């Protein structure tokens, strides 16, 4: 069995350090922006949203649940699992990525592991996660293009449009590269890394990842499921625009659904472009300030909106962490009697 070299293993602490530095830099950027715009004004805007924040959390739960159904669509017929399971695992993926943005274990790894524990082959479980990530990126690009078209239709200040358009082109190149990596076999390297992770962490259920590349190709041979997954994911992105529409309505700055869609789609694109900054800290806030100004939002309102949109992340993250720890504790308790008997 081939495992990563010592050099690749040694790079992981450096990667964690970079993520942690990005986390600190993002937090500092948020603090600076809030202080610059007036902490009192930002806080007042958040308070004005009131119980509407609870509705926003519910909308996020709906959007992530729809994303879970998009993931479920990718499962081959002979490996189908209950949709509720996939929704629950998708919520866990989302929550862990938000709550542990610079951690050693990402939500995707946990999601693949728990799906494998449900009886899906480890290689196929990981393959569905990787293809699901690509489908999300592809549909997000379409969503961002729709938002850009909407912005072009009403923006009075058009100076930023060429830069936003260039960003979308770069995003399209990145998505294409990710697709080619999956189709051309570069994820054989991922197999080796995850097998190494299984040995190092004791998560032996990941040991079957020698079939990762083959499983990815199996998924790509079911175009109807890929199309269904794309349609469902696109719906999930659109639902996210309701968060902005509701939040600004409660904050006393109502916008149209088109304006909400523009903000949601393009800020998500900015956040994805800043993938090296955990949870897009600072990048999301800067995006709302920049794009919010194009539709007449005061800076303090744009910052308050961004911070309100982080409340569902925290809520889902706490629930995901609790659910994950509960699952792991139950597995550990079930293994203990078997280990003693053995």
N, C-alpha and C positions, 0 to 999 in steps of 0.2 A: 504494500500500500504506500502511495506517495503522499508525503505531507509537506507543508510549506517549509522553506529553508529557514535557517536561523536568522538570516537577514530580514525575511518577511515577518517573522515573529517579533524581531526587535523593533520593527517599524510601528507595531501596534501601540506601544507606550507613547511614541511621538505623535501618532494620530490622535490619541486621547488628549494629549497636551494641547494640540492645535484646537481640538473641539472645545476644551475647557477655556482656552484663551479667547476663542470666538464667543463663548457664552458670556464671559466677563465683559468683553468689548461691547456685545449687544446690550447687556444690562446697563452699562455706563452710558451708551448712546441714548437709551430710553430715558434715563434720569436727566441727562443734559437737555433733551428735547422738552421734557415736562417742565423743568425749571425755567428753560428759556421762554416757553409759552405761558408760564404762570401756573404753578402747581394748584393754587386755589381754584382757578378757572377750570382746569382739567377735572379736578375732584368734583366741582359743582355740576359739571356736565355729566359725569358718571352718576352722581346721586340723582340727577333729574330723570335718568332712565328708569329708576325705581324697580318695580316688580317686572318690568319688561325684560330685565336681564334673565329672569327665570324662563320666559318664553323663548329667549334666544338660546338658552341651554337646550331646551326641548327641540328646537329646530336643528341644532347641531347634532343631537342624538339621532334625529330622523335622517339627516344628510349622511352621517357615518353608517347608519344602518343600511341605507340604500347602497352605499359603497360596498358593504358586506355582501349584499345580494349580487353586486357586480362581480365580486370575487367568486361567489358560489356558482355563477354561470360558467366559469372556466373549468369546473370539475368534469372530467369525462363521465359518461353515464355509468360505467362500472365502478366508479369511485364516489358516487354522489353521496352527500351527507345532508342532514337536515339544514334547511336554510337558517333556522334559529341559531344553530351552532356556528355557522359562518358569520352571522351578524355579531354574535358575542365575541368571536375571535377577532373580528375586524375592529370592534370597539376597543379590545385589548391592545391590538397593534397601534391604534391611534393614540390611546391614552399613554402607553409606555413610551412612545416616541416623544410625546409632549412633556411628560413628567420627568423622563430620564434622557434629556437631549444630548448629554455628553457621557452617557453611561457606557458600560462595556457590552451590554446586551440590548439590542434594539428590538422594537416591537415586531419587525418582520421575522427575526430569528425565533422569537417566542411564538408568534403565530404559526410558523411552519412546524415548530416542535409540537405544539398542542394539536395541530391538525393531524400530524403523524401519529400522535398518541391515540387519536380517535379511530385509527385503523387504516388511514390512507398511507400508502408507501411514502417513506421519507423523501425519496427523490421527487416524487410527484407533488408532495406537499410543498416542498421548497420551490418547485417549478411553477406551481400556481401562484405563489407569492411574487416571484420575479416577473411573470407575465402580467399579473395584476398591477404591479408597479408600472410596467410599461403602458398598459391600457390607461391607467390613471394619468400618466404624463401625456399620452397622446390626446386623450379627451380634454385634459386641462389646456393643451395647446389650442384645440378647437375652440374651447370656451374663451380663452384669452383673445383669439382672433375675432370672435363675435363681439367681445367687449371693446376691442380696438376699433372695429367698424362702428359700433355705437358711439364711441368717443369722437371719431372723425365726423360723425353726423351732426354733433351739437357743440363741439369744443370751440370756444371763442379764441382762446390762446392755443395756437397750433405749433408753437415752437418746440414742444416736447414730443410731438408726434413722430418725427423721423427716428428719434432715439428709441421710442417704444416699439416702432416697427422693426428696427434693427434687433432689438431684444427678442422679438418673436422669431425672427429668422435664426438667430443663434440657438433659441430653444428648439426650433425644428431640427437643426443640425444635431443637437444633443440627443433628441428622441430617436432620430434615425440611427445614430451611433449605438445607442442602447439596444435598438431592435437588431442591428447587424451583429452586435456582440452575442445576442441570444441565438440568432440563426446560424452564425458561422462557427459556433463551438467554443467561443472564448470563455463560456461559463464552465468549461472543464476545470479551469483554475479555481472557480468558486467551489466546485465539488471538493477539491483538495483542501481548501481553507476550512470548509464546514466539517469535513471529516476530522481535521486537526482540532477544530473547536469541540467536536463531540468527544474526542479522546481527552482533551484538556479539562473540559467542564464536567465530564461524567454523563453527558446527555447522549447516551449510546443510541437512542432512537434515531439520531441524525446519521448514524453509521451507514444507512442505506443510500446515502446521497451519491453513490457511484452511478446512479441512474438519473442524475439531475439533467444532464444534457439531453438524453434520450426522451425524458418526460417532457421537456420543453418542446421538442419537436412534435410529440404526440398532441400537445395542446394546440399547436399551430396548424395541425391537420384537421381541426374542427372549426371552420370559418363561421358557422352559424352561431356557435357559442361565443366566439370572439366578438362578433357583431352585437350579440345580445349584451355582453358585458360592457361594450363601449357605449351602447345606448343607455344602459342603467347608470353607468358612471357619469355620463353627461347630465343625466337628470339629477344626480347627486350634487354635482357642481352648481347647477341652477338653483337647487333648493338653498344652497349656502347664501345666495343673494338675498334671501328673505331675512337673514340675520341683520344685514345692513339696513334694509328697508324698515324693519321693526325698530331697531335701535335708534335710528335717526328720527323716526316718528315719535317715539317716546321722549327723545331729547329735545324736541321742539324744532327740528330741522328736517322736515319731511322732504324726501326726494322721490322721484319716479322709480318704477321698477327697472327701467332701462338704465338710469343713473346708478342704481344699486348694483345691477349686473356688471356695469363697467368697473365700478370700484372693486367688487368681489373678484372678478376675473383677472384684472390687471395687477391687483395687489398680490393675489396668489402667485401670479407669474413672477413678480419681483421677489417674493419670498422663496420660490423654488430656485430662482437664479442665485440667491444667496444661500445655497445648500450647505456651504461650509460654515455658516453661522447657525448653531443649534436653535431650532424652532423659529428661525428667521428673526431672532430678537434684534430690534433696532431697524432691520430692513422692512419689516411689516409696518412699523410706525412711520418710518420715512416715506414709504409708499402711500400711506393714507394721507400724510401731509401734502405730498406732491400732487396726487390725483384728486384729493379732496378740494384743493385750491382751484382746480379746473372746473369744479361744479359749484364753487362758492361757499365751501365749508370753512369756517374759521379754524385756525390751527389747533386751538384747544379742543374744539369739537372733534376734529379728525383724530387727535391723539386719544381722546376719551373713547372714541369709537373703537380704535385699535385695542385699547386695554380691555374694553368690555368684551371684545371678541376673544380675548384670552381666558375669560372666565370659564367658558365651556371646556377649553383645553384642560384647565386645572381640575374641573369637576370630573371629566371623563378619565383623566389621568389618575386621580385618587381611586376611583372605582376600579379602573383597570389594575392598578397595583394591588388592591385588596383581593380582587378576583384571582389574579395570578398567584399571589402568595397562598391563597386558600387551596387552589388546585395543587400547587407544589407540596403543601403541607399534607394534604390527603394522600398524595402519591407516596410521600415519605412514610406516612403512618401505615399504609398498606404494604409497603416493601419490608418494613421492620420485622413483622412476624415471619415473613417468608425467609428473611435473612437469618433469623434465629433458628428457624426450623432446618435450614440448610446447614 
